[in-house]
């Protein structure tokens, strides 16, 4: 148990780092640790200034201001590689590639998250719509929306902005 706590503390410290080298390590660790992270998620709290320093302008707009990238413009909507999609703001493992499907919408679409507790669903009545927003459970970053028109076995379509995700390819 002590070793697991030390491993998790090391992962969290690495995942919260801003350097590219450490971020690559954290993302690759996410592939290995996706099934070993405890069922609870520790919230990350940062000021707007801290988020603006960490994220690109586009990432900040989507993740912190609930923006949306244009369809078919993100770098992950058509990704067919095997691996794990993590939150671009905090590196929490969110979706596995084996739950990704081609929805034709122009955004990465998944039929379920890695763990239900890793994403939170929030009622979204903006623009006169009745939708369900999906946010990262660790950093509250806006990811996209979930709809009930997905494939079996869940019938759900998590329609997620590419810019809100990083991808850690699983090497054979």
ABEGO torsion letter per residue (X at the ends): XAAAAAAAAAAAAAAABABAAAAAAAAAAAAAAAAABBABBBBBBBBAAAAAAABBAAAAAAAAAGBBBBBGABAAAABABBEBBBBAAAGBBABBAAABBBAGAGBBBBABBABAAABBBBBBABGGBBBBBBBBAAAGBBAEBBBAABBOAAGBBBBBBAAABBBBBBBX
